[in-house]
Amino acid sequence: MLRYIFLPAIACLFAFNLFAQHPAKKATGYPNAIIPVGVVKNISDSALLDIVQRQTFRYFWEFGHPVSGMARERDNTVKANYYWDYINEADGQPNFSKGTFGPEACAMGGTGFGIMATVVAVNRGWIGRDTALRRIVKIVDFLIKADCYHGIYPHFMNGVTGKTIPFGRLDDGADIVETSYLFMSLLTARQYFNGNTPLEKYFRNRVADMWYSADWNWHSKGDDKHLYWHWSPTNDFDMNFPVFGYDEALITYIIAASSPNHPISKELYENSWVKTPGWKNGKTYYGYTLPLGGFDKGGPLFFEQYTYMGINPNGLKDDHGIDYAEQTKNHTLINRAYCIENPKKFKGYGANCWGLTAGDSFKGYVAHCPEDDRGVIQPTAALSSFPYTPEYSMQALKYFYYDLGDKIWGPYGFADGFSETHNWYGKTHLAIDEGPIVVMIENYRSGLIWKLFMGCPEVQDGLKRLGFSKN
């Protein structure tokens, strides 16, 4: 299970052109609105990071769902009765769907990433603290009454009704992985909005309501063998998809082990995650050893980004001897080295243009990686790697911004993907790719989100329960 409305074009593009050569004013001038800018030249690296983070955040702030406040999955509409119809277009599957996924479809994981990005925005002074808190309270007030299953939320939800939007025929209920991203964000925001104002107290109480009632153990079928990704009120566990191997779902085990009322056991973690195929790697590629993962040369880079938006891998080890700083950095370096080698000779690949991960392709949606390389670069891959490869990520950022900016830079930051080989420059933006750019650049710059999430007492308990230690 890999990640996966119209842009208010007239208003945004007017503002985009109007301010194209001038950085946005500081939040003292525009405390609750962010004006987009074009490609601004002759600025410092720090100023460039400011612009990229701030403009990417606009996706969540300016384009959040007007009723629920949640993050919309994407800013275009795709044809799909089930989301797989759109995804499978990439592999040549015909799609004559009458249904669509558009402005009503909100993403649970993307909403979580947006909440963390909102914390960054407040801390950077782009928006007011009280205004941001009201937006997040709007989200949790909506979710507290929306569809959930034993406290676990679906992947997609209608932003007006709060009803589940099925991802697939059997996937029409709880999604434990997407829900773990939501709770990673809610715990982060709880730590940040820690004041004594009535609204902050109200928010923390709402988070507690959700946090204490989420039953992670329900997804184990009552034993310590497997943790299952999905549960459906109509199809039960018929999806039969354990959360296993090494991928984006490590945070799911950490959150589930951190639960105050329904924590999973160490035995379940070992049996369902560690002891399954695809967890250990140990091979060396381009001179870098990859401790974990079943993909040759590493899988898509979001494996090293979603979990680590909240979990600081530096100094993090487990009782199997895995060094998570080595894992996250080396996977990123291998991905970049593969793009430099460029065995399929795609146009544009090189030291300044790299980064294979999941996202929109010139057809459908693909989890791009060395094993499935179609000549498509997702800017989020290199930009969300700033904590691991700051020099190389900055090289890529400058190429994306200055060299390709007229093709891929817009009012919500960088387009989701591009392929110079296919002369395709995407126009879409996806919440799950936008959020990591804001958060991971911030973790590189200040460590803010790492400090907040790792400071949660429950998270510390969960890490210890699973055998992790932090230096």
C-alpha positions, -999 to +999 in steps of 0.1 A: +000+000+000+020+030-013+012+067-009-009+084-030-106+207-067-092+226-090-065+250-080-082+284-075-063+294-106-075+330-113-069+343-078-037+324-072-021+331-105-030+368-102-012+369-069+016+347-083+023+372-111+018+403-090+044+392-065+066+371-088+098+390-082+093+399-045+095+376-014+064+374+006+060+399+034+066+387+069+037+375+090+035+408+108+021+422+075+001+391+065-005+371+098-031+347+084-025+347+046+005+338+026+012+355-007+028+333-033+060+344-051+077+334-083+114+326-088+133+352-067+170+355-077+201+366-058+189+354-024+207+334+003+202+297+009+183+305+041+159+328+022+154+302-004+144+276+022+120+301+037+103+306+004+100+269-004+087+260+030+063+289+032+049+285-003+045+247+000+026+252+033+001+272+013-013+239+000-026+231+035-035+266+046-051+281+015-064+249+000-076+231+032-111+218+029-135+246+038-158+224+060-135+200+077-102+219+075-086+186+065-060+183+037-074+174+004-056+144-012-048+164-044-055+196-062-069+180-093-097+155-100-089+120-113-113+094-127-117+064-104-145+044-089-119+032-065-085+049-062-068+019-076-084+026-110-063+058-112-031+042-098-032+013-122-033+035-152+004+037-148+006+000-157-016+003-188-048-008-171-079+007-189-099+031-168-134+040-179-145+049-144-175+073-140-166+081-105-140+107-094-117+116-066-116+154-064-121+183-040-142+163-016-116+136-009-095+143+022-065+122+031-059+111+067-021+109+064-020+141+044-040+159+071-015+147+097+014+160+076-005+193+072-010+197+110+028+193+115+034+218+088+010+242+106+031+240+137+062+249+116+042+278+101+033+292+135+068+288+148+082+306+117+057+335+121+039+329+088+005+327+105-009+336+139-008+311+167-045+315+176-056+313+140-036+282+134-050+266+166-085+273+155-079+256+122-065+225+139-094+225+164-118+226+134-101+194+121-103+175+154-139+186+160-148+173+126-129+140+132-144+134+166-177+129+149-166+114+116-164+077+106-138+057+126-136+021+135-125+012+171-109+046+171-090+041+138-097+062+108-100+054+070-075+064+044-099+088+026-128+107+040-154+130+025-145+165+038-182+175+041-199+145+055-171+127+074-180+095+056-154+070+045-145+071+008-134+035+000-099+031-014-107-003-029-135-029-029-123-044+004-106-013+017-136+006+030-129+010+067-100+015+090-064+022+078-040+018+107-010+032+089-027+064+077-041+068+113-006+065+127+004+096+107-025+115+120-017+107+156+020+115+151+008+150+141-018+153+169+008+144+196+032+169+180+006+196+180-004+187+216+032+193+227+034+226+209+000+241+220+008+235+256-005+268+271-032+275+296-056+293+273-091+278+271-087+268+235-054+251+240-069+231+269-099+222+247-076+210+219-055+188+242-087+173+256-100+165+221-067+149+213-069+128+245-104+117+235-091+103+203-058+090+216-072+071+245-099+054+224-078+043+194-076+005+196-044-005+178-046-041+192-079-046+173-057-049+142-039-079+156-069-101+156-063-108+193-029-125+190+008-116+186+013-129+151+005-100+127-007-064+127-031-059+099-032-027+078-070-027+072-102-036+089-137-031+074-171-032+091-184-051+061-154-071+050-137-077+084-100-085+078-105-098+043-078-075+029-054-098+047-025-073+044-001-074+074+021-044+081+054-061+075+089-057+061+106-023+062+088+006+046+069+038+056+050+020+084+076+019+112+058+048+128+027+026+130+044+002+153+059+030+174+025+048+177+007+016+185+033+007+211+029+042+226-008+039+231-018+046+268-048+022+267-042-003+238-005-007+233+008-035+211+033-060+225+070-064+216+062-099+204+037-086+179+063-061+166+089-088+163+067-113+146+049-090+122+077-065+113+112-078+121+109-115+113+092-111+080+109-110+045+119-076+034+130-063+068+168-069+067+190-060+038+227-056+047+240-053+011+263-025-001+254-004-031+277+023-045+298+020-014+269+025+011+256-003+033+218-005+035+208-021+068+171-025+061+146-031+033+138-057+007+143-036-024+174-038-045+192-004-041+165+007-017+128+014-022+111+048-027+125+075-005+093+081+014+104+050+034+129+073+050+107+104+054+072+096+067+082+079+099+111+103+104+090+135+102+085+128+139+111+102+148+146+116+150+169+088+136+201+104+148+214+083+177+185+059+174+193+022+176+174-009+183+182-042+200+189-058+167+219-035+162+203-013+135+215+023+134+187+043+120+209+073+112+229+050+089+197+036+074+181+069+065+212+086+052+225+056+032+192+049+016+191+085+004+227+084-008+221+052-027+190+067-044+210+097-055+240+076-067+216+055-088+203+087-104+238+098-111+247+064-127+214+066-146+215+031-161+184+038-182+199+070-196+169+093-187+173+129-197+181+153-168+192+128-142+224+137-124+240+151-093+217+181-093+185+162-104+177+132-084+151+116-061+129+086-068+098+082-046+060+077-049+039+103-067+021+112-098+037+100-130+031+110-166+004+083-164-011+072-131+007+071-098+039+051-092+062+042-063+093+052-083+125+036-071+156+020-087+136-012-093+108+008-109+124+038-126+103+054-153+123+086-157+102+106-132+116+128-105+095+139-075+109+171-060+097+159-025+123+131-026+154+153-025+138+181-006+125+159+022+160+144+025+175+177+038+182+163+073+203+135+058+220+151+027+218+188+031+245+197+006+231+174-021+195+184-013+204+221-017+220+213-051+187+197-062+166+225-048+185+251-067+181+231-099+144+226-094+139+263-085+162+282-108+165+259-138+131+243-139+111+269-120+092+282-149+079+246-155+073+232-120+072+261-095+038+275-086+015+289-059+017+257-039+054+252-043+068+225-067+046+203-088+045+167-077+067+153-104+083+158-138+101+139-165+125+156-188+127+125-210+089+126-216+088+164-217+062+161-189+060+186-161+032+178-137+007+205-125-006+185-095+002+187-058-004+159-033-008+164+004+015+134+013+043+148-008+038+185+002+039+180+039+072+163+042+089+191+023+079+217+050+085+194+080+118+178+070+134+210+059+124+224+093+139+193+110+171+201+092+170+238+101+159+236+137+148+201+147+115+215+158+092+187+150+117+161+161+120+178+195+082+180+200+073+145+190+103+128+206+094+148+238+061+130+242+064+107+273+042+081+256+065+079+226+095+074+248+077+046+265+067+031+231+102+032+218+115+014+249+088-012+247+099-021+211+136-022+221+148+012+207+173+033+225+184+069+219+218+084+225 
